[in-house]
């Protein structure tokens, strides 16, 4: 039986062609008619993990506001196809699953990963695809 982290990885792989080949600093954008644009930023790339930010943006008083904005860890270990939500941010709140070294908030981890699974499913239905720049 797949765990939620396997499912998130599979959803990300469907949304982001070449997921495992992303480099630190990469940026991609998906425009899907009638829906908010989706942005991908690669924050960190190490041998074992990739940290990405997925965000929708809207304009308010001339400023771009990320809502939601999630940081996601993608594991790059051999044989591991897992990813997990690390943070969630919107105009009202900021939540962090691992607020300090050695500290994890289990209920927040569960709820952020449930939201991420739901959001990724919606992004697929909306036709988003974060293809490499051409």
DSSP file (Angstrom, degrees, kcal/mol; ACC not computed):
  #  RESIDUE AA STRUCTURE BP1 BP2  ACC     N-H-->O    O-->H-N    N-H-->O    O-->H-N    TCO  KAPPA ALPHA  PHI   PSI    X-CA   Y-CA   Z-CA
    1    1 A X              0   0    0      0, 0.0     2,-0.2     0, 0.0     0, 0.0   0.000 360.0 360.0 360.0 133.6    0.0    0.0    0.0
    2    2 A X        -     0   0    0      1,-0.0     2,-0.2     2,-0.0     0, 0.0  -0.484 360.0-138.7 -74.8 143.2    1.3    3.4   -0.9
    3    3 A X    >>  -     0   0    0     -2,-0.2     4,-1.8     1,-0.1     3,-0.9  -0.548  31.9 -98.7 -93.5 169.8    1.7    6.0    1.8
    4    4 A X  H 3> S+     0   0    0      1,-0.3     4,-2.4     2,-0.2     5,-0.2   0.799 122.6  58.7 -58.5 -29.3    0.8    9.7    1.3
    5    5 A X  H 3> S+     0   0    0      2,-0.2     4,-1.7     1,-0.2    78,-1.3   0.822 104.3  50.2 -73.7 -30.8    4.4   10.6    0.6
    6    6 A X  H <> S+     0   0    0     -3,-0.9     4,-2.5    76,-0.2    -2,-0.2   0.922 111.3  49.6 -65.9 -45.5    4.5    8.2   -2.4
    7    7 A X  H  X S+     0   0    0     -4,-1.8     4,-2.6     1,-0.2    -2,-0.2   0.912 109.3  50.5 -62.2 -44.0    1.3    9.7   -3.8
    8    8 A X  H  X S+     0   0    0     -4,-2.4     4,-2.7    75,-0.3    -1,-0.2   0.918 110.1  51.1 -60.7 -43.1    2.6   13.3   -3.4
    9    9 A X  H  X S+     0   0    0     -4,-1.7     4,-2.6    74,-0.3    -2,-0.2   0.943 110.6  48.3 -59.3 -47.8    5.7   12.3   -5.3
   10   10 A X  H  X S+     0   0    0     -4,-2.5     4,-1.8    71,-0.2    -1,-0.2   0.896 111.7  49.9 -60.6 -41.1    3.7   10.7   -8.1
   11   11 A X  H  X S+     0   0    0     -4,-2.6     4,-1.7     2,-0.2    -1,-0.2   0.918 111.7  48.1 -64.2 -42.6    1.5   13.8   -8.4
   12   12 A X  H  X S+     0   0    0     -4,-2.7     4,-2.9     1,-0.2    -2,-0.2   0.902 108.5  54.4 -63.7 -40.7    4.5   16.1   -8.5
   13   13 A X  H  < S+     0   0    0     -4,-2.6    -1,-0.2     1,-0.2     6,-0.2   0.865 109.6  47.9 -62.0 -36.5    6.1   13.9  -11.2
   14   14 A X  H  < S+     0   0    0     -4,-1.8    -1,-0.2    -5,-0.2    -2,-0.2   0.825 117.3  42.2 -71.3 -31.9    3.0   14.2  -13.3
   15   15 A X  H  < S+     0   0    0     -4,-1.7   115,-3.1     1,-0.2     2,-0.6   0.807 118.5  43.9 -82.4 -32.7    2.9   18.0  -12.8
   16   16 A X  S >< S-     0   0    0     -4,-2.9     3,-1.1   113,-0.2    -1,-0.2  -0.836  77.0-149.8-122.6  91.5    6.6   18.6  -13.3
   17   17 A X  T 3  S+     0   0    0     -2,-0.6    -3,-0.1     1,-0.3    -4,-0.0  -0.360  87.8  19.8 -57.7 136.9    8.3   16.8  -16.2
   18   18 A X  T >> S+     0   0    0     -5,-0.1     3,-1.7     3,-0.1     4,-0.6   0.799  77.9 161.9  73.5  28.8   12.0   16.1  -15.3
   19   19 A X  G X4 S+     0   0    0     -3,-1.1     3,-1.4     1,-0.3    -2,-0.1   0.886  71.2  49.0 -48.8 -49.5   11.3   16.5  -11.6
   20   20 A X  G 34 S+     0   0    0      1,-0.3    -1,-0.3    -7,-0.0    -3,-0.1   0.642 107.3  57.0 -70.9 -13.8   14.5   14.7  -10.5
   21   21 A X  G <4 S+     0   0    0     -3,-1.7    -1,-0.3     2,-0.1    -2,-0.2   0.473  76.7 124.5 -95.6  -2.6   16.7   16.8  -12.9
   22   22 A X    <<  -     0   0    0     -3,-1.4     2,-0.3    -4,-0.6    -4,-0.0  -0.239  49.2-147.3 -58.4 146.0   15.7   20.2  -11.6
   23   23 A X    >   -     0   0    0      1,-0.1     3,-2.4    27,-0.0    19,-0.2  -0.829  29.1 -85.9-114.5 153.3   18.6   22.4  -10.5
   24   24 A X  T 3  S+     0   0    0     -2,-0.3    19,-0.2     1,-0.3     3,-0.1  -0.352 117.4  25.4 -56.2 132.2   18.8   25.0   -7.7
   25   25 A X  T 3  S+     0   0    0     17,-2.3    -1,-0.3     1,-0.3    18,-0.1   0.256  86.3 142.1  94.3 -11.2   17.5   28.3   -9.0
   26   26 A X    <   -     0   0    0     -3,-2.4    16,-2.5    15,-0.1     2,-0.4  -0.299  30.2-166.8 -62.1 148.4   15.3   26.8  -11.7
   27   27 A X  E     +A   41   0A   0     14,-0.2     2,-0.3    -3,-0.1   106,-0.2  -0.999  10.2 175.0-138.6 137.6   11.9   28.5  -12.3
   28   28 A X  E     -A   40   0A   0     12,-2.1    12,-2.8    -2,-0.4     2,-0.4  -0.977   9.9-160.8-139.4 155.1    8.9   27.4  -14.2
   29   29 A X  E     -A   39   0A   0     -2,-0.3     2,-0.5   102,-0.3    10,-0.2  -0.997   2.8-158.4-137.9 140.5    5.4   28.8  -14.7
   30   30 A X  E     -A   38   0A   0      8,-2.7     8,-2.6    -2,-0.4     2,-0.5  -0.982   2.9-164.7-120.9 129.4    2.2   27.2  -15.8
   31   31 A X        -     0   0    0     -2,-0.5     2,-0.5     6,-0.2     6,-0.1  -0.962   8.0-179.2-111.7 123.2   -0.7   29.2  -17.3
   32   32 A X    >   -     0   0    0     -2,-0.5     3,-2.6     3,-0.4    96,-0.1  -0.942  40.1-101.9-127.8 108.7   -4.0   27.4  -17.4
   33   33 A X  T 3  S+     0   0    0     -2,-0.5     3,-0.1     1,-0.3    -2,-0.0   0.144 101.6   5.4 -35.2 123.4   -6.8   29.5  -18.9
   34   34 A X  T 3  S+     0   0    0      1,-0.3     2,-0.3     0, 0.0    -1,-0.3   0.300 113.8  91.0  85.8  -9.7   -9.2   30.9  -16.4
   35   35 A X  S <  S-     0   0    0     -3,-2.6    -3,-0.4    91,-0.1    -1,-0.3  -0.782  87.6 -87.9-115.0 161.1   -7.2   29.8  -13.4
   36   36 A X        -     0   0    0     -2,-0.3    22,-0.1     1,-0.1    -4,-0.1  -0.386  52.2-101.1 -65.1 142.7   -4.4   31.5  -11.4
   37   37 A X        -     0   0    0     20,-0.3    20,-0.7    -6,-0.1     2,-0.4  -0.277  32.9-135.6 -60.5 150.0   -0.9   30.9  -12.8
   38   38 A X  E     -AB  30  56A   0     -8,-2.6    -8,-2.7    18,-0.2     2,-0.4  -0.937  17.8-160.5-112.3 134.0    1.2   28.3  -11.0
   39   39 A X  E     -AB  29  55A   0     16,-2.9    16,-2.0    -2,-0.4     2,-0.4  -0.918   6.0-164.7-118.8 140.1    4.8   29.1  -10.2
   40   40 A X  E     +AB  28  54A   0    -12,-2.8   -12,-2.1    -2,-0.4     2,-0.4  -0.992   7.7 179.9-122.6 127.8    7.6   26.6   -9.3
   41   41 A X  E     -AB  27  53A   0     12,-2.1    12,-2.7    -2,-0.4     2,-0.8  -0.998  23.3-140.0-125.4 131.4   10.9   27.8   -7.7
   42   42 A X  E     + B   0  52A   0    -16,-2.5   -17,-2.3    -2,-0.4    10,-0.2  -0.827  24.9 175.7 -91.2 112.7   13.7   25.4   -6.9
   43   43 A X  E     +     0   0A   0      8,-2.4     2,-0.3    -2,-0.8     9,-0.2   0.901  61.4   7.5 -85.1 -45.6   15.0   26.6   -3.5
   44   44 A X  E     - B   0  51A   0      7,-1.6     7,-2.8   -20,-0.1     2,-0.4  -0.998  54.4-172.3-143.2 139.9   17.6   24.0   -2.6
   45   45 A X  E     + B   0  50A   0     -2,-0.3     2,-0.2     5,-0.2     5,-0.2  -0.971  17.2 159.6-134.0 121.4   19.2   21.0   -4.4
   46   46 A X        -     0   0    0      3,-3.0    -2,-0.0    -2,-0.4   -22,-0.0  -0.691  57.2 -91.9-122.6-178.1   21.5   18.6   -2.6
   47   47 A X  S    S+     0   0    0     -2,-0.2     3,-0.1     1,-0.2    -1,-0.0   0.845 124.9  31.7 -62.3 -33.3   22.5   15.0   -3.4
   48   48 A X  S    S+     0   0    0      1,-0.1    28,-3.3    27,-0.1    29,-0.5   0.594 121.4  27.5-105.6 -13.8   19.7   13.7   -1.3
   49   49 A X  E     - C   0  75A   0     26,-0.3    -3,-3.0    27,-0.2     2,-0.4  -0.987  49.0-151.9-152.3 160.0   16.9   16.2   -1.6
   50   50 A X  E     -BC  45  74A   0     24,-2.4    24,-3.3    -2,-0.3     2,-0.5  -0.997  14.0-158.5-127.9 131.2   15.2   18.9   -3.6
   51   51 A X  E     +BC  44  73A   0     -7,-2.8    -8,-2.4    -2,-0.4    -7,-1.6  -0.964  18.8 176.7-115.2 123.7   13.2   21.7   -2.0
   52   52 A X  E     -BC  42  72A   0     20,-2.6    20,-3.0    -2,-0.5     2,-0.5  -0.848  23.3-141.8-122.2 157.3   10.7   23.4   -4.2
   53   53 A X  E     -BC  41  71A   0    -12,-2.7   -12,-2.1    -2,-0.3     2,-0.4  -0.985  12.7-167.1-116.4 129.6    8.1   26.1   -3.7
   54   54 A X  E     +BC  40  70A   0     16,-2.3    16,-2.7    -2,-0.5     2,-0.3  -0.965  20.7 167.8-112.5 133.3    4.8   25.9   -5.5
   55   55 A X  E     -BC  39  69A   0    -16,-2.0   -16,-2.9    -2,-0.4     2,-0.4  -0.998  33.8-150.8-148.3 146.6    2.7   29.1   -5.5
   56   56 A X  E     -B   38   0A   0     12,-2.0    11,-2.5    -2,-0.3     2,-0.4  -0.887  26.7-158.1-103.3 148.3   -0.3   30.8   -6.9
   57   57 A X  E     - C   0  66A   0    -20,-0.7     2,-0.3    -2,-0.4   -20,-0.3  -0.971  12.8-179.4-127.6 145.3   -0.1   34.6   -7.1
   58   58 A X  E     - C   0  65A   0      7,-2.0     7,-3.4    -2,-0.4     2,-0.4  -0.939  29.3-111.5-134.0 162.3   -2.8   37.3   -7.3
   59   59 A X  E     + C   0  64A   0     -2,-0.3     2,-0.4     5,-0.2     5,-0.2  -0.778  31.8 173.2 -97.2 135.3   -2.5   41.1   -7.5
   60   60 A X  E >  S- C   0  63A   0      3,-2.5     3,-2.2    -2,-0.4    -2,-0.0  -0.936  75.8 -19.9-141.7 117.8   -3.7   43.3   -4.7
   61   61 A X  T 3  S-     0   0    0     -2,-0.4     3,-0.1     1,-0.3    -2,-0.0   0.849 128.4 -52.5  52.3  37.6   -3.0   47.0   -4.8
   62   62 A X  T 3  S+     0   0    0      1,-0.3     2,-0.3     0, 0.0    -1,-0.3   0.345 116.1 113.3  84.8  -6.9   -0.3   46.4   -7.3
   63   63 A X  E <   -C   60   0A   0     -3,-2.2    -3,-2.5     2,-0.0     2,-0.6  -0.747  67.9-124.3 -98.8 146.8    1.5   43.8   -5.3
   64   64 A X  E     -C   59   0A   0     -2,-0.3     2,-0.5    -5,-0.2    -5,-0.2  -0.800  28.6-163.7 -87.0 124.5    1.9   40.1   -6.1
   65   65 A X  E     -C   58   0A   0     -7,-3.4    -7,-2.0    -2,-0.6     2,-0.5  -0.943  13.1-138.2-114.1 124.4    0.6   38.0   -3.2
   66   66 A X  E     -C   57   0A   0     -2,-0.5     3,-0.3    -9,-0.2    -9,-0.2  -0.693  23.7-173.2 -80.8 126.1    1.4   34.3   -2.9
   67   67 A X  E    S+     0   0A   0    -11,-2.5    23,-0.2     1,-0.7     2,-0.1  -0.654  73.7  11.5-165.7 102.7   -1.7   32.3   -1.8
   68   68 A X  E    S+     0   0A   0     21,-0.6   -12,-2.0    -2,-0.2    -1,-0.7   0.621  78.3 173.0 -84.5 169.6   -1.1   29.5   -1.3
   69   69 A X  E     -CD  55  89A   0     20,-2.1    20,-1.9    -3,-0.3     2,-0.4  -0.976   8.9-177.6-136.4 120.4    2.7   29.1   -1.2
   70   70 A X  E     -CD  54  88A   0    -16,-2.7   -16,-2.3    -2,-0.4     2,-0.5  -0.961  20.7-146.9-125.3 139.6    4.1   25.7   -0.1
   71   71 A X  E     -CD  53  87A   0     16,-0.9    15,-3.2    -2,-0.4    16,-1.5  -0.898  24.7-170.1 -99.4 133.0    7.6   24.5    0.4
   72   72 A X  E     -CD  52  85A   0    -20,-3.0   -20,-2.6    -2,-0.5     2,-0.5  -0.971  16.8-143.1-129.9 136.3    7.9   20.8   -0.5
   73   73 A X  E     -CD  51  84A   0     11,-2.9    11,-2.3    -2,-0.4     2,-0.5  -0.880  12.9-165.9 -99.6 128.2   10.8   18.4    0.0
   74   74 A X  E     -CD  50  83A   0    -24,-3.3   -24,-2.4    -2,-0.5     2,-0.3  -0.966  18.4-135.3-111.2 121.2   11.4   15.8   -2.7
   75   75 A X  E     -C   49   0A   0      7,-2.4     7,-0.3    -2,-0.5   -26,-0.3  -0.602  17.3-171.5 -79.2 135.2   13.7   12.9   -1.7
   76   76 A X        +     0   0    0    -28,-3.3   -27,-0.2    -2,-0.3    -1,-0.1   0.120  38.9 131.5-111.7  17.7   16.3   12.0   -4.2
   77   77 A X  S >  S-     0   0    0    -29,-0.5     3,-2.1     1,-0.1   -29,-0.1  -0.437  70.9 -92.5 -71.1 144.4   17.6    8.9   -2.5
   78   78 A X  T 3  S+     0   0    0      1,-0.3    -1,-0.1    -2,-0.1     3,-0.1  -0.344 111.9  10.5 -57.6 131.3   18.0    5.8   -4.7
   79   79 A X  T 3  S+     0   0    0      1,-0.2     2,-0.5    -3,-0.1    -1,-0.3   0.383 103.0 113.2  81.5  -5.0   14.8    3.7   -4.5
   80   80 A X    <   +     0   0    0     -3,-2.1     2,-0.3     2,-0.1    -1,-0.2  -0.886  35.6 175.0-104.7 127.7   12.8    6.4   -2.7
   81   81 A X        +     0   0    0     -2,-0.5     2,-0.3    -3,-0.1   -72,-0.3  -0.647  39.2 125.8-125.9  71.7    9.9    8.1   -4.5
   82   82 A X        +     0   0    0     -7,-0.3    -7,-2.4    -2,-0.3     2,-0.3  -0.938  30.8 176.1-133.5 151.3    8.6   10.3   -1.7
   83   83 A X  E     -D   74   0A   0    -78,-1.3     2,-0.3    -2,-0.3   -74,-0.3  -0.978   8.1-169.0-149.0 154.3    7.9   14.0   -1.2
   84   84 A X  E     -D   73   0A   0    -11,-2.3   -11,-2.9    -2,-0.3     2,-0.3  -0.995  27.6-106.3-147.6 151.9    6.3   15.9    1.7
   85   85 A X  E     +D   72   0A   0     -2,-0.3   -13,-0.2   -13,-0.2    28,-0.1  -0.578  30.6 174.6 -74.7 136.4    5.0   19.3    2.6
   86   86 A X  E     +     0   0A   0    -15,-3.2    11,-2.9     1,-0.4    12,-0.4   0.738  63.0   9.3-108.8 -41.3    7.3   21.4    4.8
   87   87 A X  E     -DE  71  96A   0    -16,-1.5   -16,-0.9     9,-0.2    -1,-0.4  -0.948  52.6-160.2-140.3 159.3    5.5   24.8    5.0
   88   88 A X  E     +DE  70  95A   0      7,-2.1     7,-2.9    -2,-0.3     2,-0.4  -0.994  15.9 175.4-138.6 134.3    2.2   26.4    4.0
   89   89 A X  E     +DE  69  94A   0    -20,-1.9   -20,-2.1    -2,-0.4   -21,-0.6  -0.999   7.1 157.6-141.1 138.2    1.7   30.1    3.7
   90   90 A X        -     0   0    0      3,-2.2   -23,-0.1    -2,-0.4   -24,-0.1  -0.761  62.4 -75.2-138.1-169.6   -1.2   32.3    2.6
   91   91 A X  S    S+     0   0    0     -2,-0.2   -24,-0.1     1,-0.2     3,-0.1   0.743 129.8  34.4 -63.9 -21.9   -2.2   35.9    3.2
   92   92 A X  S    S+     0   0    0      1,-0.1     2,-0.3     0, 0.0    -1,-0.2   0.693 118.6  26.1-105.8 -22.8   -3.3   35.1    6.7
   93   93 A X        -     0   0    0     -3,-0.1    -3,-2.2     2,-0.0     2,-0.4  -0.935  45.3-156.4-146.6 159.3   -1.0   32.4    8.1
   94   94 A X  E     -E   89   0A   0     -2,-0.3     2,-0.4    -5,-0.2    -5,-0.2  -0.979  19.5-176.8-137.2 126.8    2.4   30.7    8.0
   95   95 A X  E     -E   88   0A   0     -7,-2.9    -7,-2.1    -2,-0.4     2,-0.4  -0.974   7.3-167.4-127.9 141.3    2.8   27.1    9.2
   96   96 A X  E     -E   87   0A   0     -2,-0.4     3,-0.5    -9,-0.2    -9,-0.2  -0.988  13.6-157.9-131.5 122.2    6.0   25.0    9.4
   97   97 A X  S    S+     0   0    0    -11,-2.9     8,-2.2    -2,-0.4     2,-0.6   0.880  96.9  35.1 -65.7 -39.5    6.0   21.2   10.0
   98   98 A X  S    S+     0   0    0    -12,-0.4    -1,-0.3     6,-0.2     6,-0.2  -0.755  70.9 170.0-115.8  81.5    9.6   21.3   11.4
   99   99 A X        +     0   0    0     -2,-0.6     2,-0.3    -3,-0.5    -1,-0.1   0.783  69.4   8.3 -68.7 -26.6    9.8   24.6   13.3
  100  100 A X  B >  S-F  103   0B   0      3,-0.5     3,-2.4     0, 0.0    -1,-0.1  -0.972  99.5 -74.2-146.7 157.4   13.2   23.8   14.9
  101  101 A X  T 3  S+     0   0    0     -2,-0.3     3,-0.1     1,-0.3    -2,-0.0  -0.310 121.1  13.2 -54.6 131.9   15.8   21.1   14.5
  102  102 A X  T 3  S+     0   0    0      1,-0.2     2,-0.5    -4,-0.0    -1,-0.3   0.422 106.5 106.5  81.9  -1.5   14.5   17.9   16.2
  103  103 A X  B <   +F  100   0B   0     -3,-2.4    -3,-0.5     2,-0.0     2,-0.4  -0.944  39.4 170.8-116.0 130.4   10.9   19.2   16.4
  104  104 A X        -     0   0    0     -2,-0.5     2,-0.8    -6,-0.2    -6,-0.2  -0.997  27.3-141.9-135.5 139.5    8.1   18.0   14.2
  105  105 A X     >  -     0   0    0     -8,-2.2     4,-2.6    -2,-0.4     3,-0.3  -0.853  15.0-165.7-103.0  99.1    4.4   18.9   14.6
  106  106 A X  H  > S+     0   0    0     -2,-0.8     4,-2.4     1,-0.2     5,-0.2   0.867  84.6  49.3 -56.6 -43.9    2.5   15.6   13.7
  107  107 A X  H  > S+     0   0    0      1,-0.2     4,-2.2     2,-0.2    -1,-0.2   0.884 113.9  46.6 -66.1 -36.6   -1.0   17.1   13.3
  108  108 A X  H  > S+     0   0    0     -3,-0.3     4,-2.9     2,-0.2     5,-0.3   0.897 109.9  53.8 -70.1 -40.6    0.3   19.8   11.0
  109  109 A X  H  X S+     0   0    0     -4,-2.6     4,-2.0     1,-0.2   -24,-0.2   0.933 111.7  45.7 -57.7 -46.8    2.4   17.4    9.0
  110  110 A X  H  X S+     0   0    0     -4,-2.4     4,-2.0    -5,-0.2    -2,-0.2   0.934 115.5  45.0 -62.5 -48.3   -0.8   15.3    8.4
  111  111 A X  H  X S+     0   0    0     -4,-2.2     4,-2.4     1,-0.2    -2,-0.2   0.884 113.1  49.4 -70.0 -37.8   -3.0   18.3    7.5
  112  112 A X  H  X S+     0   0    0     -4,-2.9     4,-2.7     2,-0.2    -1,-0.2   0.896 112.5  47.9 -68.1 -38.5   -0.4   20.0    5.2
  113  113 A X  H  X S+     0   0    0     -4,-2.0     4,-2.1    -5,-0.3    -2,-0.2   0.856 111.1  51.2 -70.8 -33.4    0.2   16.8    3.3
  114  114 A X  H  X S+     0   0    0     -4,-2.0     4,-2.1    -5,-0.2    -2,-0.2   0.927 112.6  46.4 -64.7 -44.7   -3.6   16.2    3.0
  115  115 A X  H  X S+     0   0    0     -4,-2.4     4,-3.2     1,-0.2    -2,-0.2   0.927 111.0  52.2 -62.4 -44.2   -4.0   19.7    1.6
  116  116 A X  H  X S+     0   0    0     -4,-2.7     4,-2.9     1,-0.2     5,-0.2   0.909 108.9  50.1 -60.3 -42.8   -1.0   19.2   -0.8
  117  117 A X  H  X S+     0   0    0     -4,-2.1     4,-1.7     2,-0.2    -1,-0.2   0.921 113.9  45.6 -59.4 -45.0   -2.5   16.0   -2.1
  118  118 A X  H  X S+     0   0    0     -4,-2.1     4,-2.1     2,-0.2    -2,-0.2   0.922 114.1  48.1 -63.6 -46.5   -5.9   17.8   -2.7
  119  119 A X  H  X S+     0   0    0     -4,-3.2     4,-2.6     1,-0.2    -2,-0.2   0.922 110.5  50.6 -63.1 -46.3   -4.2   20.9   -4.3
  120  120 A X  H  X S+     0   0    0     -4,-2.9     4,-1.8     1,-0.2    -1,-0.2   0.874 109.3  52.1 -61.3 -36.8   -2.0   18.8   -6.6
  121  121 A X  H  X S+     0   0    0     -4,-1.7     4,-2.1    -5,-0.2    -1,-0.2   0.923 110.8  47.6 -63.2 -44.8   -5.2   16.9   -7.7
  122  122 A X  H  X S+     0   0    0     -4,-2.1     4,-2.1     1,-0.2    -2,-0.2   0.889 108.1  55.1 -63.1 -40.2   -6.9   20.2   -8.5
  123  123 A X  H  <>S+     0   0    0     -4,-2.6     5,-2.3     1,-0.2     4,-0.4   0.897 108.3  49.0 -61.4 -39.9   -3.9   21.5  -10.4
  124  124 A X  H ><5S+     0   0    0     -4,-1.8     3,-1.5     1,-0.2    -1,-0.2   0.934 110.3  50.2 -63.7 -46.2   -4.0   18.4  -12.6
  125  125 A X  H 3<5S+     0   0    0     -4,-2.1    -2,-0.2     1,-0.3    -1,-0.2   0.828 107.5  55.2 -61.5 -31.9   -7.8   18.9  -13.2
  126  126 A X  T 3<5S-     0   0    0     -4,-2.1    -1,-0.3    -5,-0.1    -2,-0.2   0.525 118.9-112.5 -79.8  -5.8   -7.1   22.5  -14.1
  127  127 A X  T < 5 +     0   0    0     -3,-1.5    -3,-0.2    -4,-0.4    -2,-0.1   0.643  57.8 161.3  87.3  14.8   -4.6   21.4  -16.8
  128  128 A X      < +     0   0    0     -5,-2.3     2,-0.3   -96,-0.1    -1,-0.2  -0.437   8.9 170.2 -71.1 143.8   -1.5   22.8  -15.1
  129  129 A X        -     0   0    0     -2,-0.1     2,-1.3   -91,-0.1   -98,-0.2  -0.907  26.8-148.6-153.1 124.6    1.9   21.4  -16.3
  130  130 A X        +     0   0    0   -115,-3.1  -113,-0.1    -2,-0.3  -100,-0.1  -0.619  31.3 178.3 -97.7  75.5    5.2   22.9  -15.3
  131  131 A X        -     0   0    0     -2,-1.3  -102,-0.3  -102,-0.2     3,-0.1  -0.339  37.6 -90.1 -75.2 156.2    7.2   22.1  -18.4
  132  132 A X        -     0   0    0      1,-0.1    -1,-0.1  -104,-0.1  -104,-0.1  -0.335  53.7 -93.9 -61.6 149.0   10.9   23.1  -18.9
  133  133 A X              0   0    0   -106,-0.2    -1,-0.1     1,-0.1  -105,-0.0  -0.314 360.0 360.0 -61.3 148.7   11.4   26.5  -20.5
  134  134 A X              0   0    0     -3,-0.1    -1,-0.1     0, 0.0    -2,-0.1   0.391 360.0 360.0-112.8 360.0   11.8   26.4  -24.3
